[in-house]
């Protein structure tokens, strides 16, 4: 299999596989493709929402469950 990527993307791939302890770029790409086939749970919109939520957590823009219930008017028994 052959495919083309930009040099900057290849640099990201290389830093990722090395940082995660894979033995080679090929091993990392095989693992990533296998994972995408076996666990196709996220689409692009879900991934974006997850990344935004991670940013909110990092920037401390969160609220407790009690605060959410109060703000959105939900009952804790539901």
HTML snippet that shows the backbone in 3Dmol.js (N, CA, C, O; Angstrom):
<script src="https://3Dmol.org/build/3Dmol-min.js"></script>
<div id="view" style="width:600px;height:400px;position:relative"></div>
<script>
const pdb = `
ATOM      1  N   UNK A   1       0.853  -1.160   0.000  1.00  0.00           N
ATOM      2  CA  UNK A   1       0.000   0.000   0.000  1.00  0.00           C
ATOM      3  C   UNK A   1       0.904   1.230   0.000  1.00  0.00           C
ATOM      4  O   UNK A   1       1.849   1.328   0.783  1.00  0.00           O
ATOM      5  N   UNK A   2       0.596   2.145  -0.880  1.00  0.00           N
ATOM      6  CA  UNK A   2       1.318   3.414  -0.938  1.00  0.00           C
ATOM      7  C   UNK A   2       0.327   4.558  -0.821  1.00  0.00           C
ATOM      8  O   UNK A   2      -0.767   4.494  -1.382  1.00  0.00           O
ATOM      9  N   UNK A   3       0.696   5.590  -0.107  1.00  0.00           N
ATOM     10  CA  UNK A   3      -0.120   6.794  -0.050  1.00  0.00           C
ATOM     11  C   UNK A   3       0.790   7.974   0.240  1.00  0.00           C
ATOM     12  O   UNK A   3       1.886   7.822   0.780  1.00  0.00           O
ATOM     13  N   UNK A   4       0.316   9.140  -0.126  1.00  0.00           N
ATOM     14  CA  UNK A   4       1.114  10.349   0.041  1.00  0.00           C
ATOM     15  C   UNK A   4       0.564  11.196   1.177  1.00  0.00           C
ATOM     16  O   UNK A   4      -0.648  11.308   1.361  1.00  0.00           O
ATOM     17  N   UNK A   5       1.472  11.786   1.931  1.00  0.00           N
ATOM     18  CA  UNK A   5       1.117  12.735   2.984  1.00  0.00           C
ATOM     19  C   UNK A   5       2.095  13.898   2.902  1.00  0.00           C
ATOM     20  O   UNK A   5       3.174  13.777   2.322  1.00  0.00           O
ATOM     21  N   UNK A   6       1.713  15.002   3.479  1.00  0.00           N
ATOM     22  CA  UNK A   6       2.622  16.147   3.504  1.00  0.00           C
ATOM     23  C   UNK A   6       3.778  15.864   4.459  1.00  0.00           C
ATOM     24  O   UNK A   6       3.670  15.009   5.337  1.00  0.00           O
ATOM     25  N   UNK A   7       4.851  16.563   4.288  1.00  0.00           N
ATOM     26  CA  UNK A   7       6.007  16.383   5.166  1.00  0.00           C
ATOM     27  C   UNK A   7       5.658  16.732   6.612  1.00  0.00           C
ATOM     28  O   UNK A   7       6.121  16.077   7.545  1.00  0.00           O
ATOM     29  N   UNK A   8       4.837  17.773   6.788  1.00  0.00           N
ATOM     30  CA  UNK A   8       4.472  18.157   8.158  1.00  0.00           C
ATOM     31  C   UNK A   8       3.630  17.068   8.826  1.00  0.00           C
ATOM     32  O   UNK A   8       3.782  16.810  10.020  1.00  0.00           O
ATOM     33  N   UNK A   9       2.739  16.425   8.053  1.00  0.00           N
ATOM     34  CA  UNK A   9       1.935  15.338   8.611  1.00  0.00           C
ATOM     35  C   UNK A   9       2.823  14.133   8.918  1.00  0.00           C
ATOM     36  O   UNK A   9       2.644  13.474   9.942  1.00  0.00           O
ATOM     37  N   UNK A  10       3.766  13.847   8.045  1.00  0.00           N
ATOM     38  CA  UNK A  10       4.701  12.756   8.290  1.00  0.00           C
ATOM     39  C   UNK A  10       5.513  13.018   9.559  1.00  0.00           C
ATOM     40  O   UNK A  10       5.776  12.098  10.333  1.00  0.00           O
ATOM     41  N   UNK A  11       5.900  14.249   9.765  1.00  0.00           N
ATOM     42  CA  UNK A  11       6.621  14.604  10.996  1.00  0.00           C
ATOM     43  C   UNK A  11       5.760  14.348  12.230  1.00  0.00           C
ATOM     44  O   UNK A  11       6.254  13.861  13.247  1.00  0.00           O
ATOM     45  N   UNK A  12       4.459  14.679  12.136  1.00  0.00           N
ATOM     46  CA  UNK A  12       3.539  14.414  13.254  1.00  0.00           C
ATOM     47  C   UNK A  12       3.403  12.922  13.506  1.00  0.00           C
ATOM     48  O   UNK A  12       3.419  12.472  14.651  1.00  0.00           O
ATOM     49  N   UNK A  13       3.269  12.154  12.418  1.00  0.00           N
ATOM     50  CA  UNK A  13       3.175  10.699  12.547  1.00  0.00           C
ATOM     51  C   UNK A  13       4.420  10.158  13.239  1.00  0.00           C
ATOM     52  O   UNK A  13       4.327   9.353  14.165  1.00  0.00           O
ATOM     53  N   UNK A  14       5.581  10.606  12.782  1.00  0.00           N
ATOM     54  CA  UNK A  14       6.833  10.115  13.364  1.00  0.00           C
ATOM     55  C   UNK A  14       6.964  10.467  14.841  1.00  0.00           C
ATOM     56  O   UNK A  14       7.371   9.627  15.644  1.00  0.00           O
ATOM     57  N   UNK A  15       6.628  11.680  15.200  1.00  0.00           N
ATOM     58  CA  UNK A  15       6.739  12.038  16.618  1.00  0.00           C
ATOM     59  C   UNK A  15       5.718  11.277  17.454  1.00  0.00           C
ATOM     60  O   UNK A  15       5.972  10.972  18.619  1.00  0.00           O
ATOM     61  N   UNK A  16       4.559  10.966  16.862  1.00  0.00           N
ATOM     62  CA  UNK A  16       3.531  10.226  17.588  1.00  0.00           C
ATOM     63  C   UNK A  16       3.949   8.787  17.827  1.00  0.00           C
ATOM     64  O   UNK A  16       3.895   8.312  18.962  1.00  0.00           O
ATOM     65  N   UNK A  17       4.370   8.075  16.769  1.00  0.00           N
ATOM     66  CA  UNK A  17       4.721   6.661  16.980  1.00  0.00           C
ATOM     67  C   UNK A  17       5.922   6.520  17.898  1.00  0.00           C
ATOM     68  O   UNK A  17       5.980   5.590  18.703  1.00  0.00           O
ATOM     69  N   UNK A  18       6.865   7.415  17.792  1.00  0.00           N
ATOM     70  CA  UNK A  18       8.034   7.340  18.666  1.00  0.00           C
ATOM     71  C   UNK A  18       7.650   7.656  20.109  1.00  0.00           C
ATOM     72  O   UNK A  18       8.135   7.017  21.042  1.00  0.00           O
ATOM     73  N   UNK A  19       6.779   8.644  20.284  1.00  0.00           N
ATOM     74  CA  UNK A  19       6.348   9.032  21.621  1.00  0.00           C
ATOM     75  C   UNK A  19       5.485   7.998  22.311  1.00  0.00           C
ATOM     76  O   UNK A  19       5.416   7.955  23.539  1.00  0.00           O
ATOM     77  N   UNK A  20       4.825   7.160  21.518  1.00  0.00           N
ATOM     78  CA  UNK A  20       3.943   6.134  22.096  1.00  0.00           C
ATOM     79  C   UNK A  20       4.615   4.777  22.224  1.00  0.00           C
ATOM     80  O   UNK A  20       3.984   3.805  22.638  1.00  0.00           O
ATOM     81  N   UNK A  21       5.884   4.709  21.871  1.00  0.00           N
ATOM     82  CA  UNK A  21       6.627   3.474  22.099  1.00  0.00           C
ATOM     83  C   UNK A  21       6.500   2.410  21.028  1.00  0.00           C
ATOM     84  O   UNK A  21       6.845   1.256  21.280  1.00  0.00           O
ATOM     85  N   UNK A  22       6.020   2.751  19.847  1.00  0.00           N
ATOM     86  CA  UNK A  22       5.973   1.772  18.766  1.00  0.00           C
ATOM     87  C   UNK A  22       7.387   1.567  18.234  1.00  0.00           C
ATOM     88  O   UNK A  22       8.233   2.454  18.343  1.00  0.00           O
ATOM     89  N   UNK A  23       7.638   0.391  17.656  1.00  0.00           N
ATOM     90  CA  UNK A  23       8.967   0.079  17.138  1.00  0.00           C
ATOM     91  C   UNK A  23       9.239   0.692  15.774  1.00  0.00           C
ATOM     92  O   UNK A  23      10.394   0.874  15.390  1.00  0.00           O
ATOM     93  N   UNK A  24       8.171   1.012  15.036  1.00  0.00           N
ATOM     94  CA  UNK A  24       8.361   1.571  13.697  1.00  0.00           C
ATOM     95  C   UNK A  24       7.122   2.343  13.273  1.00  0.00           C
ATOM     96  O   UNK A  24       6.049   2.208  13.861  1.00  0.00           O
ATOM     97  N   UNK A  25       7.294   3.142  12.251  1.00  0.00           N
ATOM     98  CA  UNK A  25       6.172   3.878  11.664  1.00  0.00           C
ATOM     99  C   UNK A  25       5.136   2.889  11.128  1.00  0.00           C
ATOM    100  O   UNK A  25       3.935   3.076  11.327  1.00  0.00           O
ATOM    101  N   UNK A  26       5.604   1.831  10.442  1.00  0.00           N
ATOM    102  CA  UNK A  26       4.686   0.835   9.874  1.00  0.00           C
ATOM    103  C   UNK A  26       3.844   0.168  10.950  1.00  0.00           C
ATOM    104  O   UNK A  26       2.640  -0.019  10.776  1.00  0.00           O
ATOM    105  N   UNK A  27       4.476  -0.190  12.062  1.00  0.00           N
ATOM    106  CA  UNK A  27       3.739  -0.806  13.165  1.00  0.00           C
ATOM    107  C   UNK A  27       2.654   0.140  13.678  1.00  0.00           C
ATOM    108  O   UNK A  27       1.527  -0.284  13.935  1.00  0.00           O
ATOM    109  N   UNK A  28       2.992   1.409  13.824  1.00  0.00           N
ATOM    110  CA  UNK A  28       2.025   2.400  14.286  1.00  0.00           C
ATOM    111  C   UNK A  28       0.866   2.550  13.302  1.00  0.00           C
ATOM    112  O   UNK A  28      -0.292   2.595  13.717  1.00  0.00           O
ATOM    113  N   UNK A  29       1.163   2.627  12.013  1.00  0.00           N
ATOM    114  CA  UNK A  29       0.109   2.794  11.005  1.00  0.00           C
ATOM    115  C   UNK A  29      -0.784   1.562  10.963  1.00  0.00           C
ATOM    116  O   UNK A  29      -2.005   1.701  10.882  1.00  0.00           O
ATOM    117  N   UNK A  30      -0.210   0.351  11.017  1.00  0.00           N
ATOM    118  CA  UNK A  30      -1.031  -0.868  11.054  1.00  0.00           C
ATOM    119  C   UNK A  30      -1.946  -0.865  12.274  1.00  0.00           C
ATOM    120  O   UNK A  30      -3.134  -1.170  12.162  1.00  0.00           O
ATOM    121  N   UNK A  31      -1.399  -0.522  13.436  1.00  0.00           N
ATOM    122  CA  UNK A  31      -2.193  -0.473  14.662  1.00  0.00           C
ATOM    123  C   UNK A  31      -3.334   0.535  14.521  1.00  0.00           C
ATOM    124  O   UNK A  31      -4.473   0.243  14.885  1.00  0.00           O
ATOM    125  N   UNK A  32      -3.027   1.710  13.995  1.00  0.00           N
ATOM    126  CA  UNK A  32      -4.026   2.765  13.857  1.00  0.00           C
ATOM    127  C   UNK A  32      -5.133   2.356  12.893  1.00  0.00           C
ATOM    128  O   UNK A  32      -6.309   2.594  13.170  1.00  0.00           O
ATOM    129  N   UNK A  33      -4.777   1.747  11.770  1.00  0.00           N
ATOM    130  CA  UNK A  33      -5.785   1.290  10.807  1.00  0.00           C
ATOM    131  C   UNK A  33      -6.637   0.173  11.399  1.00  0.00           C
ATOM    132  O   UNK A  33      -7.858   0.173  11.241  1.00  0.00           O
ATOM    133  N   UNK A  34      -6.005  -0.773  12.075  1.00  0.00           N
ATOM    134  CA  UNK A  34      -6.746  -1.866  12.706  1.00  0.00           C
ATOM    135  C   UNK A  34      -7.717  -1.315  13.747  1.00  0.00           C
ATOM    136  O   UNK A  34      -8.867  -1.749  13.820  1.00  0.00           O
ATOM    137  N   UNK A  35      -7.260  -0.372  14.541  1.00  0.00           N
ATOM    138  CA  UNK A  35      -8.099   0.241  15.566  1.00  0.00           C
ATOM    139  C   UNK A  35      -9.290   0.962  14.939  1.00  0.00           C
ATOM    140  O   UNK A  35     -10.404   0.887  15.459  1.00  0.00           O
ATOM    141  N   UNK A  36      -9.064   1.658  13.830  1.00  0.00           N
ATOM    142  CA  UNK A  36     -10.153   2.380  13.156  1.00  0.00           C
ATOM    143  C   UNK A  36     -11.202   1.418  12.609  1.00  0.00           C
ATOM    144  O   UNK A  36     -12.389   1.742  12.603  1.00  0.00           O
ATOM    145  N   UNK A  37     -10.782   0.244  12.151  1.00  0.00           N
ATOM    146  CA  UNK A  37     -11.719  -0.753  11.626  1.00  0.00           C
ATOM    147  C   UNK A  37     -12.480  -1.434  12.760  1.00  0.00           C
ATOM    148  O   UNK A  37     -13.694  -1.618  12.673  1.00  0.00           O
ATOM    149  N   UNK A  38     -11.776  -1.802  13.811  1.00  0.00           N
ATOM    150  CA  UNK A  38     -12.395  -2.540  14.910  1.00  0.00           C
ATOM    151  C   UNK A  38     -13.261  -1.671  15.812  1.00  0.00           C
ATOM    152  O   UNK A  38     -14.233  -2.160  16.389  1.00  0.00           O
ATOM    153  N   UNK A  39     -12.926  -0.398  15.940  1.00  0.00           N
ATOM    154  CA  UNK A  39     -13.637   0.489  16.854  1.00  0.00           C
ATOM    155  C   UNK A  39     -14.033   1.793  16.164  1.00  0.00           C
ATOM    156  O   UNK A  39     -13.538   2.861  16.526  1.00  0.00           O
ATOM    157  N   UNK A  40     -14.919   1.714  15.178  1.00  0.00           N
ATOM    158  CA  UNK A  40     -15.304   2.933  14.428  1.00  0.00           C
ATOM    159  C   UNK A  40     -16.357   3.750  15.166  1.00  0.00           C
ATOM    160  O   UNK A  40     -17.422   4.034  14.618  1.00  0.00           O
ATOM    161  N   UNK A  41     -16.064   4.124  16.395  1.00  0.00           N
ATOM    162  CA  UNK A  41     -17.080   4.773  17.221  1.00  0.00           C
ATOM    163  C   UNK A  41     -17.162   6.274  17.036  1.00  0.00           C
ATOM    164  O   UNK A  41     -18.219   6.859  17.273  1.00  0.00           O
ATOM    165  N   UNK A  42     -16.088   6.911  16.622  1.00  0.00           N
ATOM    166  CA  UNK A  42     -16.100   8.361  16.513  1.00  0.00           C
ATOM    167  C   UNK A  42     -16.149   8.807  15.064  1.00  0.00           C
ATOM    168  O   UNK A  42     -15.384   8.331  14.226  1.00  0.00           O
ATOM    169  N   UNK A  43     -17.059   9.727  14.783  1.00  0.00           N
ATOM    170  CA  UNK A  43     -16.972  10.408  13.500  1.00  0.00           C
ATOM    171  C   UNK A  43     -16.277  11.744  13.756  1.00  0.00           C
ATOM    172  O   UNK A  43     -15.962  12.069  14.901  1.00  0.00           O
ATOM    173  N   UNK A  44     -16.044  12.492  12.734  1.00  0.00           N
ATOM    174  CA  UNK A  44     -15.276  13.734  12.857  1.00  0.00           C
ATOM    175  C   UNK A  44     -15.935  14.715  13.834  1.00  0.00           C
ATOM    176  O   UNK A  44     -15.242  15.333  14.643  1.00  0.00           O
ATOM    177  N   UNK A  45     -17.263  14.865  13.768  1.00  0.00           N
ATOM    178  CA  UNK A  45     -17.955  15.794  14.665  1.00  0.00           C
ATOM    179  C   UNK A  45     -17.821  15.374  16.125  1.00  0.00           C
ATOM    180  O   UNK A  45     -17.632  16.216  17.004  1.00  0.00           O
ATOM    181  N   UNK A  46     -17.920  14.063  16.383  1.00  0.00           N
ATOM    182  CA  UNK A  46     -17.773  13.584  17.756  1.00  0.00           C
ATOM    183  C   UNK A  46     -16.352  13.817  18.269  1.00  0.00           C
ATOM    184  O   UNK A  46     -16.156  14.169  19.432  1.00  0.00           O
ATOM    185  N   UNK A  47     -15.376  13.621  17.405  1.00  0.00           N
ATOM    186  CA  UNK A  47     -13.996  13.859  17.808  1.00  0.00           C
ATOM    187  C   UNK A  47     -13.760  15.333  18.113  1.00  0.00           C
ATOM    188  O   UNK A  47     -13.080  15.665  19.083  1.00  0.00           O
ATOM    189  N   UNK A  48     -14.313  16.212  17.295  1.00  0.00           N
ATOM    190  CA  UNK A  48     -14.181  17.654  17.535  1.00  0.00           C
ATOM    191  C   UNK A  48     -14.821  18.027  18.872  1.00  0.00           C
ATOM    192  O   UNK A  48     -14.246  18.791  19.647  1.00  0.00           O
ATOM    193  N   UNK A  49     -16.015  17.485  19.142  1.00  0.00           N
ATOM    194  CA  UNK A  49     -16.694  17.771  20.411  1.00  0.00           C
ATOM    195  C   UNK A  49     -15.870  17.261  21.594  1.00  0.00           C
ATOM    196  O   UNK A  49     -15.783  17.925  22.626  1.00  0.00           O
ATOM    197  N   UNK A  50     -15.272  16.091  21.441  1.00  0.00           N
ATOM    198  CA  UNK A  50     -14.440  15.539  22.504  1.00  0.00           C
ATOM    199  C   UNK A  50     -13.223  16.420  22.756  1.00  0.00           C
ATOM    200  O   UNK A  50     -12.868  16.677  23.906  1.00  0.00           O
ATOM    201  N   UNK A  51     -12.589  16.879  21.695  1.00  0.00           N
ATOM    202  CA  UNK A  51     -11.425  17.755  21.846  1.00  0.00           C
ATOM    203  C   UNK A  51     -11.812  19.080  22.490  1.00  0.00           C
ATOM    204  O   UNK A  51     -11.059  19.617  23.303  1.00  0.00           O
ATOM    205  N   UNK A  52     -12.982  19.613  22.134  1.00  0.00           N
ATOM    206  CA  UNK A  52     -13.445  20.854  22.757  1.00  0.00           C
ATOM    207  C   UNK A  52     -13.719  20.639  24.242  1.00  0.00           C
ATOM    208  O   UNK A  52     -13.412  21.502  25.065  1.00  0.00           O
ATOM    209  N   UNK A  53     -14.294  19.492  24.580  1.00  0.00           N
ATOM    210  CA  UNK A  53     -14.553  19.187  25.987  1.00  0.00           C
ATOM    211  C   UNK A  53     -13.245  19.062  26.763  1.00  0.00           C
ATOM    212  O   UNK A  53     -13.150  19.519  27.902  1.00  0.00           O
ATOM    213  N   UNK A  54     -12.245  18.449  26.151  1.00  0.00           N
ATOM    214  CA  UNK A  54     -10.933  18.356  26.798  1.00  0.00           C
ATOM    215  C   UNK A  54     -10.368  19.746  27.060  1.00  0.00           C
ATOM    216  O   UNK A  54      -9.773  19.989  28.110  1.00  0.00           O
ATOM    217  N   UNK A  55     -10.553  20.658  26.110  1.00  0.00           N
ATOM    218  CA  UNK A  55     -10.103  22.038  26.290  1.00  0.00           C
ATOM    219  C   UNK A  55     -10.838  22.716  27.427  1.00  0.00           C
ATOM    220  O   UNK A  55     -10.238  23.446  28.216  1.00  0.00           O
ATOM    221  N   UNK A  56     -12.154  22.472  27.512  1.00  0.00           N
ATOM    222  CA  UNK A  56     -12.939  23.045  28.609  1.00  0.00           C
ATOM    223  C   UNK A  56     -12.439  22.542  29.962  1.00  0.00           C
ATOM    224  O   UNK A  56     -12.324  23.312  30.916  1.00  0.00           O
ATOM    225  N   UNK A  57     -12.147  21.256  30.035  1.00  0.00           N
ATOM    226  CA  UNK A  57     -11.643  20.687  31.288  1.00  0.00           C
ATOM    227  C   UNK A  57     -10.294  21.299  31.634  1.00  0.00           C
ATOM    228  O   UNK A  57     -10.052  21.687  32.777  1.00  0.00           O
ATOM    229  N   UNK A  58      -9.427  21.383  30.649  1.00  0.00           N
ATOM    230  CA  UNK A  58      -8.086  21.947  30.872  1.00  0.00           C
ATOM    231  C   UNK A  58      -8.163  23.403  31.327  1.00  0.00           C
ATOM    232  O   UNK A  58      -7.387  23.839  32.177  1.00  0.00           O
ATOM    233  N   UNK A  59      -9.120  24.158  30.747  1.00  0.00           N
ATOM    234  CA  UNK A  59      -9.272  25.579  31.079  1.00  0.00           C
ATOM    235  C   UNK A  59     -10.227  25.811  32.246  1.00  0.00           C
ATOM    236  O   UNK A  59     -10.586  26.949  32.546  1.00  0.00           O
ATOM    237  N   UNK A  60     -10.631  24.732  32.895  1.00  0.00           N
ATOM    238  CA  UNK A  60     -11.510  24.773  34.069  1.00  0.00           C
ATOM    239  C   UNK A  60     -12.860  25.433  33.787  1.00  0.00           C
ATOM    240  O   UNK A  60     -13.405  26.142  34.633  1.00  0.00           O
ATOM    241  N   UNK A  61     -13.389  25.189  32.586  1.00  0.00           N
ATOM    242  CA  UNK A  61     -14.723  25.681  32.225  1.00  0.00           C
ATOM    243  C   UNK A  61     -15.719  24.525  32.371  1.00  0.00           C
ATOM    244  O   UNK A  61     -16.367  24.114  31.408  1.00  0.00           O
ATOM    245  N   UNK A  62     -15.819  24.022  33.581  1.00  0.00           N
ATOM    246  CA  UNK A  62     -16.709  22.894  33.852  1.00  0.00           C
ATOM    247  C   UNK A  62     -17.619  23.239  35.021  1.00  0.00           C
ATOM    248  O   UNK A  62     -17.461  24.275  35.667  1.00  0.00           O
ATOM    249  N   UNK A  63     -18.575  22.352  35.280  1.00  0.00           N
ATOM    250  CA  UNK A  63     -19.456  22.539  36.433  1.00  0.00           C
ATOM    251  C   UNK A  63     -19.747  21.181  37.038  1.00  0.00           C
ATOM    252  O   UNK A  63     -19.617  20.151  36.376  1.00  0.00           O
ATOM    253  N   UNK A  64     -20.138  21.187  38.286  1.00  0.00           N
ATOM    254  CA  UNK A  64     -20.480  19.944  38.970  1.00  0.00           C
ATOM    255  C   UNK A  64     -21.840  19.459  38.484  1.00  0.00           C
ATOM    256  O   UNK A  64     -22.576  20.198  37.830  1.00  0.00           O
ATOM    257  N   UNK A  65     -22.164  18.217  38.808  1.00  0.00           N
ATOM    258  CA  UNK A  65     -23.464  17.665  38.442  1.00  0.00           C
ATOM    259  C   UNK A  65     -24.589  18.465  39.091  1.00  0.00           C
ATOM    260  O   UNK A  65     -25.619  18.711  38.463  1.00  0.00           O
ATOM    261  N   UNK A  66     -24.399  18.872  40.342  1.00  0.00           N
ATOM    262  CA  UNK A  66     -25.421  19.674  41.023  1.00  0.00           C
ATOM    263  C   UNK A  66     -25.620  21.020  40.329  1.00  0.00           C
ATOM    264  O   UNK A  66     -26.754  21.470  40.166  1.00  0.00           O
ATOM    265  N   UNK A  67     -24.528  21.664  39.921  1.00  0.00           N
ATOM    266  CA  UNK A  67     -24.638  22.939  39.200  1.00  0.00           C
ATOM    267  C   UNK A  67     -25.363  22.755  37.869  1.00  0.00           C
ATOM    268  O   UNK A  67     -26.156  23.606  37.468  1.00  0.00           O
ATOM    269  N   UNK A  68     -25.090  21.649  37.189  1.00  0.00           N
ATOM    270  CA  UNK A  68     -25.755  21.384  35.908  1.00  0.00           C
ATOM    271  C   UNK A  68     -27.247  21.149  36.114  1.00  0.00           C
ATOM    272  O   UNK A  68     -28.071  21.653  35.351  1.00  0.00           O
ATOM    273  N   UNK A  69     -27.591  20.384  37.146  1.00  0.00           N
ATOM    274  CA  UNK A  69     -29.012  20.151  37.438  1.00  0.00           C
ATOM    275  C   UNK A  69     -29.731  21.465  37.723  1.00  0.00           C
ATOM    276  O   UNK A  69     -30.841  21.694  37.243  1.00  0.00           O
ATOM    277  N   UNK A  70     -29.092  22.317  38.502  1.00  0.00           N
ATOM    278  CA  UNK A  70     -29.694  23.608  38.843  1.00  0.00           C
ATOM    279  C   UNK A  70     -29.840  24.490  37.601  1.00  0.00           C
ATOM    280  O   UNK A  70     -30.887  25.103  37.392  1.00  0.00           O
ATOM    281  N   UNK A  71     -28.803  24.552  36.789  1.00  0.00           N
ATOM    282  CA  UNK A  71     -28.833  25.420  35.612  1.00  0.00           C
ATOM    283  C   UNK A  71     -29.814  24.926  34.556  1.00  0.00           C
ATOM    284  O   UNK A  71     -30.503  25.728  33.926  1.00  0.00           O
ATOM    285  N   UNK A  72     -29.881  23.608  34.359  1.00  0.00           N
ATOM    286  CA  UNK A  72     -30.708  23.071  33.280  1.00  0.00           C
ATOM    287  C   UNK A  72     -32.040  22.517  33.763  1.00  0.00           C
ATOM    288  O   UNK A  72     -32.838  22.027  32.964  1.00  0.00           O
ATOM    289  N   UNK A  73     -32.282  22.592  35.069  1.00  0.00           N
ATOM    290  CA  UNK A  73     -33.580  22.221  35.610  1.00  0.00           C
ATOM    291  C   UNK A  73     -33.899  20.747  35.548  1.00  0.00           C
ATOM    292  O   UNK A  73     -35.062  20.376  35.388  1.00  0.00           O
ATOM    293  N   UNK A  74     -32.894  19.895  35.670  1.00  0.00           N
ATOM    294  CA  UNK A  74     -33.166  18.463  35.651  1.00  0.00           C
ATOM    295  C   UNK A  74     -33.308  17.946  37.064  1.00  0.00           C
ATOM    296  O   UNK A  74     -32.792  18.536  38.014  1.00  0.00           O
ATOM    297  N   UNK A  75     -34.010  16.843  37.190  1.00  0.00           N
ATOM    298  CA  UNK A  75     -34.223  16.215  38.490  1.00  0.00           C
ATOM    299  C   UNK A  75     -33.179  15.121  38.678  1.00  0.00           C
ATOM    300  O   UNK A  75     -32.918  14.359  37.747  1.00  0.00           O
ATOM    301  N   UNK A  76     -32.588  15.030  39.839  1.00  0.00           N
ATOM    302  CA  UNK A  76     -31.541  14.036  40.089  1.00  0.00           C
ATOM    303  C   UNK A  76     -32.081  12.613  40.104  1.00  0.00           C
ATOM    304  O   UNK A  76     -31.297  11.667  40.037  1.00  0.00           O
ATOM    305  N   UNK A  77     -33.422  12.427  40.191  1.00  0.00           N
ATOM    306  CA  UNK A  77     -34.015  11.089  40.205  1.00  0.00           C
ATOM    307  C   UNK A  77     -34.218  10.537  38.804  1.00  0.00           C
ATOM    308  O   UNK A  77     -34.535   9.357  38.653  1.00  0.00           O
ATOM    309  N   UNK A  78     -34.047  11.351  37.782  1.00  0.00           N
ATOM    310  CA  UNK A  78     -34.313  10.894  36.411  1.00  0.00           C
ATOM    311  C   UNK A  78     -33.127  10.215  35.819  1.00  0.00           C
ATOM    312  O   UNK A  78     -33.178   9.769  34.673  1.00  0.00           O
TER     313      UNK A  78
END
`;
const viewer = $3Dmol.createViewer("view");
viewer.addModel(pdb, "pdb");
viewer.setStyle({}, {cartoon: {color: "spectrum"}});
viewer.zoomTo();
viewer.render();
</script>
